Structures are given as C-alpha cells and as structure tokens.
Amino acid sequence: MDAISKGERYWFDQQEIVELLAHNRKYQVFSPAEQYFLLFFEVCQDPGTHHSGHHISCEANTPTKIAQEFRMK
C-alpha cells in the first residue's frame, strides 16, 4: 500500500496487456463450440488479396455447416 500511496502505477498499460495476452494465448482453452468453429473457419490474414476466400453469413451458415458435418439433427 505504501508504493500505491506514493503514486506507483498498479495497473497494466496497453503494451503490457498485449504482451500478457500473447503469452497467455498458448494456455487458452477453447469451448467445444469454439473448437468446432475454428475447425471450419480461419481468419483472413490479408483481406486485400481476396485469395480463394468468400464472405458468408455466420449467423445463417455456421450452425448448418457444423450440423451437416457432424450429422446433428
């Protein structure tokens, strides 16, 4: 408490947050829904290149695509 009362910073700045998130990413546990989503979709690294990618509506297509793949009813 003495350090805080003397004005020492007790919060992370934006750069420290970025570093912590990058470090902790390897320990991240994904929910089953996130695992299925990541199985079928990936982030476009350079949206300006338009490499064989296309836009889809996640709300409309994702559950259907997953259900078809795993034959869920």
N, C-alpha and C positions, 0 to 999 in steps of 0.2 A: 504494500500500500504506500510505502514511503516513496518508491520510484514514481508511482502514479501521481501522488500529490506534488511531486517535483516536476511534473509535466512530461514524464516519459510516455511515449506512444504505447498504447496497449491494444491496438488494432492492426490488421494487415492492410497494406496499401494494395493498389490494383496489381502491380507486378508480383508481389508476394502471393496473392490469390491465384494468379495464373500459374506460377511455379508450383504451388501446392496441388492445384487441380491436375496439372500434368504429372506430377509424381504419384498422386493417388489413383490415377486412371488405371494403372496396372492391377490394382487391388479391387477395382469396381466389380460388383456382382450384378448381373442383369437379370431382370424378372423373366419368366417364361415368355411373356408377350414381347418383351424387347428382344429376346433371343430369336424368336420367330421372325420378327420384323427385320432384324439385321441379317437373317439368313437369306431374305429375298431382296433387300434393298441396300444400296450403298450411297454415300454422299458423293455428289459430282464434284470432283476436285477442281475443274476449271469450266464453269458454266458457259464461257465464251467460245469453247471449242466445238460443242454440240457433237461429240463422239457418240455415235450409235445410241444415245440416250433419248428418252422422250418423257414428257410430263404425264403424270397420271394423278387422278384424284385419290388421295389416301383414304378419305372417308368412305368413298364408294367402292374402291377396288381392293384394299388391303384385306379386310376380313374374308372376302370372297376368294381371293387368291390363296390365302392360308388354308381356308376350309377345303378348297379343291385339292391342294397339295397333300393335305393330311386326311382327306376324305371325311371331314367332320360334317355332321348334319345339324 
